[in-house]
Structure formats: C-alpha cells, structure tokens
Amino acid sequence: MLVLAGCKKDPQEPVTPEEPDEISVAPASRTVGGEGGTATTKVTSSGDWTLTTSGDVTYDWVTADKTSGKNGETVTFTVEPNDKEDLTAEFLFVCGTADAKFTITSTKAEVKIPEIVLTSPAEVEVGYEAGEFTVDLALTNVEDVEDLDASADGNWVTFMSPAKGSDGTAEMTFAYEANEKQASREASITISYPNADPVTVTVTQAAAPAPEPEYDIELVTETPLEVEYTEGTASITVSISDGVDAASLTATSDQTWAKLQRSVGNGIGNAMMIFEYTANTAAEARTANITVQYDGVDYFTFQLVQAGDPNGGEQPGGGNYVADMRNHCASPELTYSANGDGKTMIDAVAWVKPDVLQLGKTATFEMLVKHDAEFITSGKWDGTWVNSMFGIEGRYLIRQGDNVANRKQWEFVWGGSVETKFRSEVDLPGDEWTHIAVVIDEKNNAVTLYQNGEVVASGPVPASAYDLDLSVSFDGWEQGQAFALGRSYDNSRDFYGEMAEVRIWNRALSQSEIKADGHFYSVDANASGLVAYWKMNEGEGDTFYDSTPNGNNLKGYYLTQATEDYSGVGKTGLDYWDFGISWVNALPEVPGFPRN
C-alpha cells in the first residue's frame, strides 16, 4: 500500500512594483530683505505632501500658510522684518519616502528679486514623434542664465541644460520622446531661478496614429441600429477576409449602457457581433457610438439608438427595500477610458440636469445609514478603515473613519487649497439605523453636522474651500473621480453597510426641519430647495431614481473582483465595476424615532 500526502501551495498573485515617491520645489531657496515680506515656492509631487522643518526646529520669524497639500500647490511663507544679523530657516517637504529641502534667508540688506517672464506661449503642442521645442524668457535681475533650471512632471520631457541668452533674454530647449500610445499626453514644466517666482509651461503631445488596417472587415447590417427601451441584445453582420478570427473581433462603446457580448463566425466569410444593452428609464432616446476593432486596429463605427421609456421614466418598484452598499457604489452613469499610464480617465458624467447640482457654498446633505457591526470595509487590507458615504474625493466627502483610531467616527471633509475636516464628536453606531446630515450655510458662516437631529460638530465655512459642485469630474489617483455614494479615491473604500433616503438641498435646513416628525423617513419630492432625492427603495433593477422633477438618476455598480488585482493585469480601476444593486428587504427605523 502506498500512501502519499502533501499540500498545495496557493498561486501567488503577481506583484506590481510601486512607483517611487517623488517631490521637488521651485525655487529651492528664497532670500527676503530687511523690510520683510513673503516668499513662495511651488511643490511638484507624486502624491499628498506635508511640511516640516529640518531637525524639527521652530522659527519665530517665518510662518507658512499651509502645512500639507497636493501636487502643484504653491506655499507662501511670511517673513518678519529684520534689522539684525542674517537668519536662515530650512524647511522640508515630505511625500512618502521622498523629501525636498526649501531654504529661506532673511537679511537686513536690500535684496533685488530676480524675475523671469514667459515671452513664448505658455501652452505648447508637439507631434507624436520625438523632437525638441524651445521656450523664450525675459529676465530681470538675473545674473547668470545658466542657473535657470526646469523640471517636468512627465518623464518623457527633458530640459537640455544649460539655458542660453544675453541682454535680458534667455532660450531654454526641451527634448521629448516619441509617444507610442494612441492617446495624447500632457506634462507640466516648471521653470525656476534662485529667489524668483517660477513660471509654468504646459506641453501636450499628440497621440500616435492608429496602425493601418491589415484585413478587409466591413459592416453589412444597415445602421443606425434601433432598439426598444427595454434591456436586450442586438446584432450586426460583418464581412471578414481570410485570416480573421471572428471570435477575436472586439468593440468599444462611448456609453456604458451598451457593450459587446460576444462575436461568432459562420465559416463563410461573415461574423455576427452581439451587443447587450440596459433598459433606458428616461423619456428621451439615447445613442451609443460603437467602434469595431481587430488586432488593436479600428475598422468602422456605427450607432446603436435606444428608444426612450414611453412612461416617461416613471419609477418601478418602491417599497420596503434599502441598498446594501457592501462591494457596491452608486454614481451617475460614467463614460471612461484609460490614459497612457494605465489609469482611468472619466470622459463623461451622465447628469440630466447638472446645473441644479452646482450649489456654491450653501447646501444640506442628508441620508440614513446602517453600518455593519464589525466596522470594517471591503478593502480593509489598506489599513485606512475609510468607509465612503457621499461626495467626490478631493472636493467634499462624507465618510466614516480615516484611520484605525477613529474608525467609528464620521466626518465631512471639504477640499480646497487647504483641506478642512469637520469630525463628529459622537461615534456612528454599528448595526443601527442612523440619520446624518451636513448643513453648510455660507450666509451665517457655519458648517454643522447632525446625528439623529443633534449637533455633533460645527465650524466656520473655510475661506479656501471648493464650491459644492456635484457635476464635476477630474482625473486623480488610480481612477477618475466623480460624485458617488459608497466610493472615493479607489475601489477599497466602499460603505460597509446599508443606505437609504439620500437627499441634496440647495439651502441650509434648520435643526427643527431636520428633527420634524417623519423627516428622517420621507420628504415631499417637490419641497422647496430639494434638488436630488434618492429613496433607494426600488427593490429591482440597477437604477436609483431621483424622486425630484430633475431626473438625475444614479446607477448601481458592484465590484466584480478584489480591489488589489486591478493595478497589474491590464485593467483600470473602474473596469472592475459592473451594473448591479444588492437589495435588502427592510424598512429603516432610527431608535427613538418611530415611524408614524
């Protein structure tokens, strides 16, 4: 008898090397005369940074206007007058493991401030092939043009030092590499000189041209292809030449509601491409532009036109349901693509009426939430414990916890030149329905956080804060950022619990309005100032309907794979979301606030 025993070692996931931390400042030093004044420097970094001093020394004659920030921000130092000996302060900007030193000297002597001014365009466009371009400058109080320096936030652009010039002018030459991607790219160049304010030039490089088609692939079906408003599939017939594998035909759509399901061949020179589409809940028809490709080459584009809902987009369902946000999020329907670095860019955000979501600095955000009792997240591996509820990363967020120590607290984070946090003094309970509200009142200079109608945090409106605009989107971090419920920054920060009754007002609600009988559970969809209202109780489909007349619906998404996987397998962050909602049969009730 032969007995064999052993164990199977799980396959190791491929590890993608992390990009090194980078940070630089321009200029790296400033000198201020005896009369005092200000000195500025621009920070270029690969991520968020903090400001400290070398050796943690404290200086009483110079102060900075911020101690943390993001890439591209300018820091202003205020220097007191000095009629004594020269003083020197050494500051340190830190981004991850990288740092950059900035030195300020205060002298009682008169200081002539150098000035560099662009005389050529601040925006430069170049072709996709490798080449060079020049930047022209006018100079004042510049002693040696060879001390001019430049740095770019794209490693495909290089300054060909030194600069050349005379009689108050200079010319700087830059070389750029060929762009092999079929997408344009952009780099910001910071030109600096000791003790001078830097200037910035933006260079945009054209995309590489698409390769010439190698095969004969032509559309046979008459288009545009018209379909009904309900979800379903539609197909086109394509003629293909010898050597084309029909199953390898691919397609990209400029709309997320329509996508290729599969391609099959019939063996006689034709292929069938089958497309699937979701239901159109709006009254208006919609169009998707779909491009067919083979071997990475575009062959033709056609239109898929879907009729509008004859019922005018009336809400289906509606009852004793809430949304389970674990591994889920909700946002307006997004169109997105990958940039040259493999990260996600958001190309379009499908708001029906974006103007009503541009709120300035007065608004009320409120919702019902029930966090899991364990206080974790689906992406708990990242150690942050952040549970995202509402907003746009980098602009404004309602979230629960930003580290292990305060993981049970919730906060309103308002971005701007300086990020401001308003943190609840009361923990968010686990496994219990809670009503939370954030009221921003610019007229009375007040930000107030309410939990079950009681004040749990307050403070003034930050002077440098961004406007509260839900309609914006931008490219940032691993994937593009747009308004969402249950997602921010990346895929690791869902809300690990249930959610309902999300509302947005363009006015500041009073405490008595928030605590009014039944307000936690329902409000009039036509109430004054109510601009968006997602009850999240549909119980079917993948759409959260806006109950107000504005019709700004949200789509539900679910995370189809582990968040750790997306960075190394040829996909971008948002490729791991697909349409879908997880429903829970429940009727929210806050303890101490019975339903009528």
Summary of the structure (lengths in Angstrom):
residues: 596
radius of gyration: 28.3
end to end distance: 74.3
largest distance: 97.0
contacts: 1857
relative contact order: 0.10
helix: 6%
strand: 44%
